[in-house]
Amino acid sequence: MGWKETVEPVLTRMPAVRRPEGHVPFKRKLAWTAGILVLYFFLTNIALLGLEVGEASDIFGEFRAVLAGEHGSLMQVGIGPIVTASIVLQLLGGANLLGLDTSDPRDQVLYQGLQKLLVIVMTALTALPMVFAGDFLPAQSALTLGGLTFTGNEIQWLLFTQIFIGGILILYMDEVVSKWGIGSGIGLFIVAGVSQGLVSGVLAWGDQGLIYSWIQIITGETVLGSFASGEALYTLFIADGGGQLLALMTTVLIFAVVVYAESVRVEIPLSHARVKGARGRFPVKLIYASVLPMILVRALQMNVQFIGQIVNSQWANMPGWLGVYSEAGQPVSGFFYYTAPIYAPGDWMWWTAGVTQEPWMVMVRIAVDLTFMVIGGAIFAIFWVETTNMGPEATARQIHNSGMQIPGFRQNVGVVEKVMERYIPQVTVIGGALVGILAVGANMLGTIGAVGGTGLLLAVSITYKLYEEIAEEQMMEMHPMMRQMFGKE
């Protein structure tokens, strides 16, 4: 008996959101999406019962924009467990260790069940060290609820239970959006978090707010210093509480580059085999695999840093080559320093007061981050294309089943697949590597609201795709026959 037969009774009984039996009207999809978004914001504002307010440290740190959620709330783990489970499945699937054919309905159910089971396990494995190790989420000394008093380990288990429930909720919220709404829940939550950070970065009344900073500069409260020495330029472009011009320019540039990159494509002409005059085009975009594989790359880096934080908190005499941590809990040398991504200009500008490392150490860290993002982006883009049925073979089958063919070629799946193989693999690798370069570059220059280059990159691209999906939904709502042509019925 194979592993599939052994675990099938468990995986097929995993709770699931029921798929719609027919076409879901656009307005209802919009309502479901908006409803889940409101619920997400509501849950991010529910603080964990029993948490010592003001004492907790966010172990995800600068990865928070990518992993969504809110520190100290029910959404503490964000989409981290979902993404980590995806990484495991993609690596196992890429190595062909699962033996699952996602085009087979039975294997598809097993794959989805296995993914949910992994998410549940990852949620528990993420929440446990947060609560019970390193004092990352310190518990109150005593808590009274409804006449019951909790102390010590009881409060820690209460914290763990809340975080675990929040992780499961976000799993099924994502599934509701994917089946009944527009886009995916993961993308929606990332856009929501990054948008909130951008708005806060512009309007916040404090040193981190763009408008507030310029009011301070105009009124003379912030001293620019001398232009001759470069102090004024540093204050205007880079310094915290300064003009943030570099962050503003980077934010605008990322918007422009992503929108342009999304519009660059190779369009393969198509014609209908039976309907004369019916023509179309299959677009192979430059960012063919989208920027979502970048979440997997950053999540992999996050898990490495997560392990580093745990090891540092539990191992008093950790070897220096493995990592040395500052009082603020950040790696300053060793393996965990070199594998930490560049988050902001202050992480690599060694001529500023904030960087204590030697220039060669900073350059090694930049090189490692860039290499990891470029190679990881290309590899995960390939995995993403294959597991989401976007590869040459799956695409050729979809085109053939829709009754379309490439003019000048025989109407044969193998022929269409060979044409697709000329474009899709190459564009997938180039697009994945390009997104990695953009993410590192944006992180190095900084962004408004400190949402991070990767977070901003994801938010812009996901928003652009949401716009395309909404336009497609509206078109199919106006022309019902289009749903049959694109297999949406």
N, C-alpha and C positions, 0 to 999 in steps of 0.2 A: 504494500500500500504506500503510495507516494504522500508527500507532505500535504498536497492539495486535498486529498481525500480525508486526511487526518484532521485538518483545521477547518474544512468546509462547514461543518455544523456550527462552529463558533462564528466564522466570518460572515456567513449568510444571515445570521441572526443579529448582526450589529444594527442598532437603531439607525434609521435613515429617514431623511425628508422625502416624502412621496413626490414623484415626478408628476408634472401636469399631464393629464391624459390627452389633451388637445392643445390647440393654439391658445396662448395666454395673451389677451389684448395688451397693447402697449401701455395704456393708462394703468392697468393693474400691475404690470411689471414695474412701472415707475413708482407706484404706491408701495409695493413690497420693498423696493430699493430704498426709498425715502424712510420707510418705517424702520428698517434694519439700521440705517444710519443714525436715526434719532435714538434707537435703543443702544447703539454702540456708544454714543456720546453720554447717554444716561448712565451706562455701566462704568464708564471711565471716571465718573464723578462720585461713585460710591466708594468711600474709603473702607479699607480693611478693618474690621472690628478687632480690637486687641493690639493694634500696631502702636508702638510708641511714637507719637507724632514728632516729627522733626529730627528723629534719630536715624531713620532708615537711609541707606545709600543705594542708589540705582545701579545694580550690578551690570545692567545692559549699557549704561552710560550713553555714549554718542551713537550707539546702534538703535536707540529708541525710535528715531524717525523712520527707520526701515522696518522695524519689527512692530510698529504701531503700539496700541495699548497705552496705559498711563501708570506711572510708578506709584505704588501705594494704594492702588485701586483694585477692584475685581478683575480688571483687565491687565494685571501685573505682568503676565507672561506674554501678552499680545499674540501675534501670529507665529512666535518663535517655534513652538512645538510642531505646528503644521508644516512650517518650512523645513525644520530638521527631519521630520518624517519623510518629506518629499526628497530630500537629499539622499537619505538611506535607500529609498525605493528606486530612485534614478540610478544610483551607483550599482545596486543589485540588478536592476533591469538592464543597465548598460553592459554589465558583465554576463548577462543571460543566466543568472543564478536562480531566478524565480521560476522560469519556465512557464510564464503566463503570456497568452496572446490576447491583448486588449481588444482585438477585433471580434473575439469570441464572447458572446453575452455571458456565459458562465464564468469565464476567466475575468471578465470585466467586473462582475459582482465580487469575486474573490479579491481582486486588486483593490477595489474601493473599501471592502471590509478590512483588508490588511492595513490600508492606509489609516483608517480610523483607529484601529487597534494600536498602531504605532504612535499616533497622535496622543492617545490616552496615556500610553507608557511614557512618552517624551514629556507630557505635561507634568506627570508625577515626578520624573527624574529632574525636571527643571525646578519645580517648586520645593522639593525636599531640601536641597542645599541652601536655597534662599532663606528658608525658615530656620533650619536646624544647624547650619554651619556659618561661621564667620560673622555672625551678628549683623547680617545684611538687612534683615527685617526684624529688629528687636521687638520682643513682646512686652506688653505692660506687665507690671508686677501682679496686678489683680484686675479682674473684670467681672462685673455683675450684669447678668442679662435675665430678665423675667424672674428674679428671685434666686437664680442660680449663680454661684460664684466660681469663676475659673481662675486657676493659678498655674504658674510654672509651665510644665509640658502641655497641660490642657489648653492653654492659650495658644501655644505653638501649633498644636494639632488643629485648633480652630482656624488659625491663619492659613495653614496648609489646605484645609478643606475649602475655604473661600477661594483661594488662588486656583485650586484644582477645578472647582465648579466654573470659575470664570474662563479657564482654558477650554473646557468642554463647550461652554456656551458659544464662544467665538468660533469653534469648529462648526457647530450647526447653524450659526448665523451666516457663515460663509457658504454653507450648502444651500440655505434658503435663497440667497442672492443668486447663486449659480444656476439654480433650477427654476426659480420663480421671478427673478429680477433681471437686471441688466448688468453685464460684466461679471466680475467675481467679487466676493466679499473681501478677499485679501487685498485686491487692488483698491477697493472702496475705502477700507480702513487706512491704508497707507496714504491715500489722497487726503482723507479727512485729517489725519495727524499732521501731515506736512502743511496743509492749508492753514490749519490752526496756528502752527509755528510761524508761518510767513506773516499772517495777519498780526500776530503778537509781536513779531520782530519789527513791524512797521509802526504799530500803534501803541506798544507798551510804554507806559510812563515811567521810564527808568533808563539806566545806562545802556541797556540792550535795545531800546527802541530807536528806530531811525529818525522819526520826526522829533522825538524828545532830544536826541543828540544834536540835531541841527539847530533846535531852539537854543540849546546851551551854547553852541558855537556862535550863533548870531548875536546872542545877548552878552557874549564875552565870559560866560561862566566857565566854559572850557577854553583853556589857554592853548593856542596852536603851537606856539614856539617859533623858532626861526626857520624861514624857508631856506636860508643859505646852508644851514647844517642838516637839512632834511627832516628835522623834527616835526615841522608843520605838515609836510607831506605824509609822514608816518601817521600823524594824528588824523588827518583827513581820510586816508585810504585804509589803514590797517588797525590802528589801536582800538581796544575795547572802549566804548564810550565816546569814540570819535565819529568822524563823518561816515564811516563804513562804505566809502565809495567803491572799493574793490569788491566787497560783498554784493553791492547793488549791481555793479557791472557784470559780475559772474552770474548772478541770478537771471538778469535779462538775457545774457549770452546763452545760458543753458536753455532757456525757453526757445530762443531763436534756432539754435543748433538742433534741438530735438525735433521741433516742428519741421525743419528743413529735411533732416535725416528720415523722418517718417514719410515724407513726400517723394524721396528718391527711390525709384523702383524700376525693375525690368518688367514690361508688360508683354505676356505671351498671348498672341491672338488666338481666339477660339471661335468656332462656328458650330451651329447645331446640325447634327447629322440628318435630321428629318425635316426640320423647319427651315425652309429656304429664306435667307436674309437675316435670320436670327444670329447675331454675332455678339461676342463679348471679349473680355480680356482677363487673364489670370495674373494678378500683380505679385511679383516676387520683390518684396521691399528690402531695402538695405539693412534695416533692423528686422529681419524676417522672423526671428524667434522672439521678438519684442524685448523689453528690458527686464521682464520678470525673472529670467535666469540669474540676473544680477542679484536678486534677493537671496538666491541659493548660495552665491559666492560670499556675500557679506555675512550670511547666517553661519557659514562654515568658519569664517574669521571670528565671528561673535562667539561661537562655541569654543574655539581655542582660547580666547581671552576669558571666557566664562570659567573654563577649567583652571586657567592661571590664577584668577581671583580666588577660587576655592582652595587651590593648592597653597597659595600665599597665606590664606587665613588659617589653614590647618597645620602647615609645616613651618615651624619656627625657624629652623636652620636650613631653609631651602638654598641649594647651591646657587652661586652668583651667575653661573653660565645659563641657568634655567630662567632666572629673573630676579631683579631687585626692584622693590616697589617703594614709592614715596609714601609719606604720611597720608596723602590724599587718596591712596589706593591705586595709583597709576604706575605701570612699569616704566622704569627709567634706564634699564639696561638688561642684557641677557636675551634669551630666546623669545620670551613673551613681549619684550620691547620691539624687537626687530619684526615680529609677526603682527604687531598692532598696526592697523591702518592709520594713515594720515587723516586727522579729523578737521584741522583748521590751519591757517597760516602760522599760528604760534607753535605748531608742532615741528616745523621744519626750518623756520627762519632763524638759523643759529646765531646771527648777529644781533638778535634781540635779547632782552634780559630774561625772557621766559624760558629760553632753551638752554639747558645746562650740559647737554651732550656735546661731544666733539663733532665737528663737521662730517668726518668720515662715517660716524655712527648714524647721523641723520641721513646721509646719502645711501647707506646700506638699507636703512628702513624704507626709504622712498623706492629703491630698486626692488626690494622684496614685495612691497605693496603693489607696485605697477606690474611686476611679473605675475603675481598671484591673480590680479584682476584680469589681465589680458588673457593668460592661459586658461584660468578658471572660467572666465566669461565665454571663451570659445568652446570649451569642453561641455559646460552646462547648457549652452545654446544647442549643441548637437543632441545631447540627451533630451532636452526639452522638445525639440522638433520631432524626434523619434517617438517619444512617449505620448505626444499630443496629436499623433496622426497628421503631422505636417510635412513628413518626409516625402521623397520622390515617389515611392511606391504607393503610399496612402493617398497622396494628392492625385496621382494618375488614376487610381481607382475611383476617386470621387468625381473627377472630370468625366471619365468613361460612363459611370452610372447616371450622370445627369444628362447624358445624350450628346455631350459636346465633344469636339475633336479639334486637333490643331490643323488648320488649312495646309494642304500639301503633304500631309502624312496620313497613313492608313489609320482607320479607327480601331486601334488595338491598344490595350493597356500597357503592354511591354514597350511599344513605340513611344507612347506619351511619357512613360517613366524615363526612358533614355533622354528625352528632351529636357525633362525636369532635372535630371542628374547633371546637366550642363550648368545649371544655375543654383539650385537650392543648397547643396553642400558648401559651395564656395561662399555664397552670400551669407550663410549661417555663421561660418567661422569668422568672416570679415566683420559682420555686424556685431557678433559677441565680443570680439577683441576691441572694436571701436567704442562700444558702450563702456568697457572696462577702462579705456584711456580717458574717456569723458568723465567718468565717476571719480577717478583719482585726481584729474586736473581740477575739477570743481571743488573737491574736498580741500585741495592745497590752497586754493584761492579764497575759500569761504563763501558763505551764502547768507542772505538776510534771515534772521530768526534762528541762525545756527542749526538749520534743519539738515545740513550736510549735503554734499554734492550728490551722493547716491540717492538720498531721499528725494531731493528736488528732481533729479533725473527720472526717477520712477514716477513721481507724481505727475510731471508734465506728460510723459509718454502714456501713462494710464488714462489721464484725462483726455488726451487726443484720441485714444482708442475708444473710450466711452462715447465721445462725440460721434465717431464713425459708427459705433453700434447703435446709437440712438437714431442716427440718420437712416441706417439700414432697417431698423425696426419700423420707423415711420413710413419708409418706402414700401415695405411688405404689408403694412397695415392698409395702405392706399391701393396696393396691387396684390391681392391674395394669391394670384397665380405664381408670383415670385417666390412664395414660401415653398411651393412644391419643387421649383427649379433648384433652390438652394438647400433643399432637404430639411426645411424648418417645420414642416407640417408632420 
